[in-house]
Amino acid sequence: TWGAFFVMALPNAPTPAPQFAAPRDLAHELSSLIRQQFDPLLRTVDPAGSAFPIPQVARSRDLSKGDYSFMFVQYLKACGKTGPAAIERLLELSRLLNNELARGTPGFISTTEATGLYLNLRLNRGSVFRFVVPAALAMGPSFGHSHVMAGKKVVIEHTSSNPNAPLHIGNLRNSILGMHLTRLMQAVGYEVQQFFYVNDMGAQIGLTALGYSKIYHVIEPTKKIDQWIGLIYAIMNTFSELQKLGISLATMLFLLESGSVIEPPAEHADPAAVKEYFGIFEDLSNRAPVLLRALLRVCQDIPSIHRDAAELNLRYEQNEPNAVAIFRKMVNDCLSGNQQTLDIYNVRHNQWDYESELAWEGSNDRVLNFIRPSPYYVPQTATQGSFLDLTRFIRDCGFKTGKGGYMKEYPPLYILRPDGSTLYTFRDVVYSIKKVAHADLVLNIIAREQDLAQQKVNLALKLVCPAQGDRLIHMSYEIVKLTNTKMSSRRGKYLLADDLFDKLARVVRQKLLARLQQKNKPVDQQQLAKVSHEVATCAMKYALLSTSCRNKITFDLDKVTSFQDGSGVFLLYNSTRVSSLTGKYADRHAKGEFPPLCPLEAVDWAALTSDYEWEMLLEFILPFTQIVHQAAVPEYPPAPALPEYGTHKVCDHLNAMARLYSSYYKAVRVIVTDKPLPVVHAQIHYSTLIKLVLDNGLALMNIVPLEVM
């Protein structure tokens, strides 16, 4: 098929789930080890309570009161203790437990303390570090991963931009969310495929294909191909609208080439529309003068661009070879330009599916024939298209309506126009049926403005495939805002992803250069360019992920490139700090100032006595696996509510950890000659674990760590 051809035409590297060493949930294991020590102790000091279940242990929310804690209210109630008597009994149990701990062999629990109805535990820090750090480092890049969803297949459809324009910042947020969610879901064991749905049918595409076919052999593109095609659409749409308003393109060409002032007619039935499109014409003439004049010359004798584009569109839908060649040339050229943009961020799809092929292969007809006998199908008339009566379907299925449910009077899902041609939302239903047939879960990453349309698709899927209806999930996301910027594809005005990246890379380069000059370091221009590129891609990815996908993003270049806090640059910088730390120690060793760094198995973990180190372990290292799981596997509420994928959670977690590590780095001054060597060695190895967590989190965002910045 043409879709298969496109996959081959663009080099496409699939992204299968990486095969890492078997991951482990060290937080869960530590809780189990604590229970293995605690439970026998409790039974020893309180044999009367042996018939009652021991409470679950959990990490303390307030480290000033304890490291882990038990909620003892139910246990004490079962023992017949409530109110002040329960509190008094827990104080006594704590005293007895501490006596046993003092007499026994040291383990993970050091002491206990009763606070109200909670029993708080203080852990033996050296024992915990000795258990966690080597185990986590041994897992390497699989630390934080799990196999909880192994055996489940997922399709993530993302990007799916119109193939007649360059990618704008909103498209890019979609792509980055899809890429990150792919890696998150792979990290918990899912087998993930990334799909791109090519919307190659419709009036916009027909207009663009007509213009592209007229101009392709006349002039060479002067811009990146997708940007050039986007301008062709804007110009052709303007020509078409001017013709609808009765404006002669031949007259516009004469006025343009004679240097005359081009003004809208003084009198017109629709003066506002004429003024608008004359303004768009003038703007496009200033921004793309050569292209606009060339298109005007080849289109001036077409009586109706709108009609010719519609006829070309119809011929394409009917799989007429000449029309297919015209459309696919334009569509694939545009998509190749889109892929150049996606390559900056290492975003790749496993499969490109063309909307047109649903009609050519007969899928649309098969689904339509299945739906027609349904009592919810209302046939088209001469003036109204056919539709599904979703109000009746919702009522008959007993789905919740009103607050927290579907609208009581639900808008119909239109399937056919009065002329019998299919509508986009229906074709989306057909495509969804194909996707859910090959996956346990299908995620459509589509902007929030499409919430109602996607809800209709989901309802239609429940009607056609009841057993598979719950497999389709719409992951809704909000727009990206920039100050004083408005976008309009029909005007050819976008906040181009390419342009924004160029601005971002320039700001990053300026900041990196200033840091080098401030430190009086030599500047390697080639290395600076390479690092600037990587840091800029990191900054963009973090900026588009760090805000919950349900919230709008206000893009601030200075904040996005900050070395201080709340940016991808800040994370990269702290990752390179550890590389710098190990490099400095190696240099000092080479000068004879320090002995070789001791191997991991020889580290004295009791030398880690800083509260910073302990807080990072309990708050960020041990919970990392659970953070990844929470982001990738949210709770699924009853429809029509949507699950909230935590695509911002890893960003939040890493930023908070990097902030704490930055304070630790400044406070402890790891490599100093007057510090005991066991402490230096333990802190260097521990910092390596911090880097591992940062790097593994960055990998989930498709960000490559750097050795130097």
N, C-alpha and C positions, 0 to 999 in steps of 0.2 A: 504494500500500500504506500501511498504518498507519505503517510506518517512514519512508516518504517524507513523510507528513503531519507526523511529528514533526520532521523536518529543517526543514520550512517553519515549523512552529509556534514553534520556538526559532530566533532569528536566528543563523545559522551562517556564519561567515566562513571560507571555505577557506584553507588555508595553502600555496599553491603555492611551489615553489622560487623565491626572489627572483632577478631577473635583474641581475647585477652586471657590471662591466667584467671582461674576460678575466683571470682570476687567473693568477699565475705562482708557481712554486716557486723563490724566490730562493736558498735554500740549495743546491738542485741546480744552479742556474745559476752560483753562485759556485764550486762545486766544478769545474764544467766550465771556467770561466775560469782557475782555478788550474792545471788540467791543460793548458790551451792554452799557458800560460807555462812550466810545468815540463817537460813532455815533450820539447820541442825542446832545452831546456837540458841535460837528462840525456843525450840522444843526442849532444849536442856534447861533453860531458866524458867520456862513456863509449861511444864508437862500437863497442867490442867487444860491448856488450850490446844492440845494436840489434835482434838477432833475438829477444830475449826480451820478453814483455809487461811493461809497467810496472805496478806495484801500484796499487790503488785508493786514492784520497785520502779521508780521513775527518777529521771534527772531533776534535781532541784531547780526551781525557777529563780531562786535567790541564793547565789553561791556564798553570800555572807553567812547564811544560816546552815548550809550543808551542801555536800556534793550530790548526793542522791537522797531520796526520802521515801517513806512509806506512809500512806494514809491509814491510820489504825482504827478509825471510828467503827467500822463494821466488825472487825475482829474483837474489839473491846465490848461492843454491844452483844456479840454472841457469847462472850464470857460473863455477861450480866453486869457490865460496867458502863454507866452513862454519866453525863454531867461531870461534876468535880471529881467523882470517884474514878471515872475513866482517865482523867488527866493525871490524877495521883498514881494510878496503876501504871500508866505509861512512863512516868518518871521513875518508878521503881524498876520497871523492865529495862529501861535505859541504863540504870546503875548496875543491874545484874549483868547485862550484856557487856558493859565495859569491863567489869571484873573478869569475865570469861575471855574477852579479847586480850586483856593484859597478861593472862596466864598462858594463852595458847600460842601456837606458831603464827607468826605474822602472815597475813594474807592481804586481800584487797581492802578489807574494812579496817580502819584504824580505831575510830571511836564512834559512839552514837550520842545523840542529844535529843531529848523530847522537847517539842515546842507545841503547846496545845495538844491537838490530837494527831500531830505529825511526828514521826520518828525520823530524824535526819541523820545521815551517815557522813562521816569524814573518811575519805579513802586514803590509802597509803599511796602517795603520788608516785613514788619510785616504782612500785609494783605495776601501777596502771601504765606509766610511760613504757616500762619494759615490755608490757603485753602489746600495747597499741602501736608504737612507732615502728619496730621491726616488721610487724605483720602488715601494716599499711604500706610501708616502703616496698615490701616483697610483692605486693599486688601491682605496683607500678601504675600504668595508665588505666587499669581496671578498678582502682580504688574509687569507691563511690557508685560502682555499677552493681547490678544484681541480675538474677534470672527469673524474677517473679512472674514475668509475662512471657516467658519462653514458650514457643509453639504457636503464638498468636501472630496473625498477619495483619498489617496495617497498610492502607493506601492513604497518602497525604497529597491532596491536590493543592498546589500553591502556585503563585505568580499569575499564571493564566491571563496575562494582559492582552488587550486587543492587539492583533498583529498588524497594526497600521500606524504605530506611534512608538517613540522611544519610551523607556521606563522612567516614570517620575518617582518622587520620593514615597508616594503612597504604595505604588507597586513594589518598591524596594522593601518597605516594611513587611509586606506580604511575603516576599521571598525569604527575608531573614528569619521571620517567624517560622516559616515552613522548614527551613534548614535546621534551625535550633530544635524545633519539635521533633524532627527526624532523629537527631542525635540523642535527645532526651529519651525518646521511646526505644531506640536501639540500646541505650544504656540500661534499661530495665528488662531487656530480653526480647522485645518485639522484633519481628522481621518486617522491615519498612521499605516501601516503594514510594518514590516521589513522581507524581503525574503532573503534566502540564496540559490543560485543556485549551486547544487552539480554537478560538472563536472566529472561524474564517468565513462566516456567513452574516448577511445583514447589510443594511443600507450603507453604513460607514465603510465597510470593506469593499462593497461594489464601487462606490465613488472613488476610493483610493486606487483600486485595481484598474479602473478605467483611465484615470490620470496617469498612473505609472506606465501602463501599456502605451499611452500616447507619447510620453516624454522620454522613456528609457533609452531609446536609440538616438535621441536628439541632442541631449547634453549629458555631460558627466556629472555625477553627484559631487557636490562641493562640501558635504558634511558626512559625518558618520551615517551609514545607510539608513538606520532606523529613524534618525533625526530628519533626514532628507524626506523619507516617506511620510513622516508626520506632517511636514510642511505641505507635501502634495495633498494630503487629505484636507488640511485646513484651507488650502487654496481652492480645491475642487468643491468643497462644501460652500465656500463663499460664492463661487461662480454659479453654482446651482441655485442658491438662495436669491442671488441677484436676478437670475432668469425668471424665477417664480414671481419676482416683483416687477417683471416686465422690462428689465434693463438689458440692453443689447451688449453682448460681450465684444462684438466688433467695434461698437462705439467706444467702449471702455479702452480697447486697444489703441484706437486712433487717438483718443485724448491723451493716453499715457505716452505714446511714442512722439506725439507732436509737442509734448511739454506743456500742454494745457492744464489748467487747474481742474481737478476732478472733484466736482461737487454734486451732491444729490439734487434731483429735480426740485424746483421750487414748490411744485404742487404734486401730490401723490396721495393715493387712497390710504396708504399706510406709511406716513412720514417717519414714524419712530423706527420701523423695521428698515426702511431705506437708509436712514441716517446711521443705524447700527452697522449695516453691512458695507456701506461706503467707508465707514471708519475702519472696519476690519480689513477691507481691501487696501486702504492706504497704509495701514500698519504692516500688512504682509508685503506690500510693494517696497516698503523701506527695509524690511528685514531680509527679504529674499527676492530682490529685484530681477535677477536673471531667471530664476525658476518661474516666477509669476508671469513674466512676459512670454517665456517659452510656452507655458501651459495656455496662456491666453491666445497665442497664435494658433496652436493646434486644436483648441476647443471653440474658437469663435464661430465656426460654421455648424456646430452641433446645435440643432434646434432646441433640444431639451436634454441637458446633462442628467437630470434626475431620471428621465425615462430610459436613456441609454444605459445608465448604471443599473437600473432595476432589471432591464432585459438581460444584461450581462450576468447579474446576480442569479436570475432565474435559470439561465443556461448553465451556470455553475452548479446550482442545486440539482439540475438534471444530468450532471456528469458529462456535459458536452466537451469533447477533448480540447478544442481551442480555448474555451472559457476556463477550463481547468488549468491549462498552461499559463494563461494570463494571471489568474488568481494565485496559483501556487508560486509563481516567480516572485510576485510582490510579497506574499505572506512569508515565504521562506527567507527572502532577503531581509525582511524586517526582523524576523526572529533571530537571524544570524547576528544582527546588530544588538538585539536584546541580550543574546548570549554573551557577547563581548562585555557587556556591562556586568552580567551575573558572574563572569569569570573573575572579575576583580575581587569578588567575595567568595570565590570557590563554591558557588551554588550550581548544582547540576541536578537534572531530572533523569529518572530512569526511563520514562515513557512520555511521548508527545502524542496526544490523541486529537484528531481533527474533527470538529463538529460536523463538517460536511460528510464525513464517512459514515456517520450514523444513518444518514438518508441513503447513501449509495449502497450500503450493505443490507438495507432493508430493516434495520432495527426500529426506526421510527414507525414504519407501517405495522410491524409485528406488535409493538406496544399499543398502538392506536387500535388495532383490531381486537386486542385483549380488553381495552377499556370500553369500547363502544357498547357492548351489551350491559355494562354496569348500570345500575339504577341511578348512579350519581352523574352519569354522562348526559349532557344536554347538547343535542346536535346544533350545528350552525344554521343560520337563516341567511337570507339575502343581505341583511343589515347587521347581523351579529355573529361573531364566531362561536364555535363550540367551546364548552367549558365543563369542568368538574364542579359540582355543587358541594363545596367543602363544608358549608354550614350543616347540611343534612348529614354528611359523612361523620362529622365530629359528634353530632347529636346521637346518631345511631350507634357509634362506637362507645358512647358514654364518656368521652374525654372531658376533662374538667374545662369549664368556661368561666369567664369573669376574672376576678383578681387571681393572679398566679396561674391562669389557664389561657385557653384560646379565646379570641373574640367571639361573642355570642352570635353576631351576624358577620360571618367570615367571608372575605372577598373570594370570588370564584377563581379557579386556576384556568385561564384560557389556554386552549390547546391548538385550535385552528382559527385562522382568519376566515372571514366570509368567503374568500376565494379558494379556501381549502389548503393553503400553505401553513406549515407548522410554525409555532411561536417558540421563542428562545427558551422560556421556562419549561415548556414541554420537552424540548430536546435535552435540557438539563436533567429532567426526570429519567429520560432514556439512558443518558450517560451514567447516572447514579445507579440504575439497575445493573448495568454492566460492571460497575466498580464493586458493588456490594457482593456480587456473585463470586468474587475472587479474594475477598478479605473478610476478616472478623470485625474490622472496624475501618470506616472511611471518614477521614477528616477533610472537610472543605474549608480552606482558609479563605474567607471572603469578607469584604468590608461590611461594617455594621449597617450601612445604607441598604444592604441586600437582605437584612434580617427577615422581612416578610416573605420575599421571594423564596429564600431558602427554607422557610417554614412550610411554604406551600409544596416545595419539592419533597420535603420529608413526609408530609401528609399523603401526597400522591404515592410515594414509595410504600407507605403503610397500606394503602389501598391495593396496589398491584402486587406487592410482595410482603404480606403481613409478617411472615417469619423473619424477614431481614430488615424490616423498617427501622428497628432500633440501632442498626449498625451505622447509619449515616449521621454524622455529627457536624454541625456548622460551628466552626471556631471563628467567632466574630471578633473583629478588631476595629479600632478607631483610626481616624485620620492623623496625618502629621501636619502640623501648622508651622508656618514660618511668617515672621512679621512682614507686613506690607507686600505679600505675595499672593496672587490669585492665579489659578490654573484653569485652562479651557482648551480641550483638544481641538474643538472646531475653530478656535482662533489660532491654533498652533502655539499656545502659550503654556508652558509647563515649568515646574521646578524640576529640571532634569536631574536624574540620579547622577549622570556623568558630570554635569556642571557642579553639583553640590560636592561631589567627591574631589574634584579639582580644587575647589575652594578649601575644603577640609585639609587636603594634602599640603597646600601652601601654608596654611596656619600651623600645621604640625611641623613642617620643615623649619619655619621661622623660630618656633619654640625650641626645637632640638638644637638648631644652630646657636641660639642665644645661650643655651645651657653649656654647650661646648666652649663657646667663647668666654663665658663666665668662669669656667674652670681652666682656661688657658690650654685646652686640648687641641691637637692638630685636627683639621677638618679633611676627611676623605670624602670628596664630593660623591663618588659612586656609592660608597657605603651609606652616606647620609640620604641619598635618594632612595636606596633600598629600604632602609629603616623607616624613612618617612612614609613610604607606601604602606608598609606593614602596620605601622602605628595608626595611619589614617583609616585603613580597613577595620582595624580593631575598634577604633573610636566610633565609627559608623555603626558597626554591629551592636556594640554595647548600648549606644544611644537609642537604637530602635528596639532593643530588648528590655532595657532596664525599667521601662514604664509598663505597667500591666496592660495587656492587649485591649482591655475594655476601656482604657483611658486614652484621651488625645495626647499627642506629643507636641510640645513646643520646642523646636530645634534651636539650640543656642550654641553657635560654633565655639565660643570661648569656654563654656562649661563642658562641652563634649570633649575638648582637648586638654582639660585640666590635668596637671600632674599631681594635684593635691588630694582630690577626693571625688567620688561619684562619677568616674569615667573608666572606659576601657584602658585609657592611657595610664591611669593610676594603678590598675591591676598589672599591666605589663611591667610597669616600673618596679613594682614590688617583687615581681617574679625575677626580674634581672638583678635585683638587690642580692638575692641568694646566690645567683651565679657569681656575682661580684665578690660575695663573702668567701665562697670556696676558692675563688681565684686569688684573693688577697692572702688567704692562709697558705696556699701553695707557693706564692711568691716569697712569703716570710720564711717558709720552710727551706726554699731554695737558697735563701741568704743565710741559713743556719740559725735563725732566730727561734724556730719552733721545730719540734720533732715531726715525723709524719703523722697525719691524721689517723687516729686509731680506728680499727675496723668497727663496724656496727655492733658486732657481738661482744666487743670489749667495752662498750660505753657504760659508764656509771650513771644510770638514769636518776639516781637519787640526787645527783648534782643539779638537776633542774628544780630550782626552788622559787623561781619568780612566779608571782601570781599571774603575770601576763601569759606565761607558758601554760599554766593550768587552765586559765580561762579559754585560751585558744583551743586547747584539747577538748574541753567539755562543750564549748559553745559552737565550735566550727568544724573541728576535724571529725569527731565521732558522729555528729548529726549529718554529715555530708551525704551519706547514702540515703538517708530519709528525705533530705531536701530534694534530691534528684527524683526519688520516687513520687513525692508529693507533686512535683512539677509535671511529671509525665503521666501520672495515673490519678486524676482528680476524681471526686465523687460525681456520680451521674444522677442528677435530679430528674424527677418525672418531667416528661415533655409537657409544655413547650419550653421549659427552662433549659438553659444550655450549661454544660459543665464549664468550669473556669480553669483552663490550663494555665499553670503558673509559669509562663514563659519569662517572667521577671525574677523568679525566686533565686535562681543561681546567681544572677547579677547582684541581687541584694545581699546574698550570703557571702559572696566573694568580696564585695566592697567592704562589708563590716569587718571581715577577717583581715583584709589588707590594711584597713584603718588601724586595727589593734596591733598588727604586726609592725606597722610603721612606727607606732609609739614604742613598742618593744625594742625595735632596732635602734632607736635613738637613746632609749633608757639604759639598756644593758651593755652596749658597746662590746660586742662579742669578742673581737680580736684585740686584746690588750695584753701586754707582757706581764703585768703584775697580777693577772687572774690565774687561779689554779687550772692546770691543763685539763683535768677531768671535766671542769665546767665548760671550758672553751670547746672541747670536743663534743660534749653532749649538746651544746647550743648550736653548733654547726650542723650536726646530724638532724637535730630537731628542725632547724630552719629548712633543711632539705625536704622534710615532710610538709612544711608550710608551702614550699614551692610546688610540691607534687599536687596538693589540693588546688592551689591556684591554677596550675597548668591543666589539670584534669577538668576543672570548671571552664577554663578558657577553651579547651577542646570541644566541650559541649556547645560552645558558641561559635565553633568553627574558626577559632582564633589560634594562630601559631605563636607560641611563646618565643621571645627573643633572648639571646645571650647578653647582648649589650644594647643600651639605648643612649 
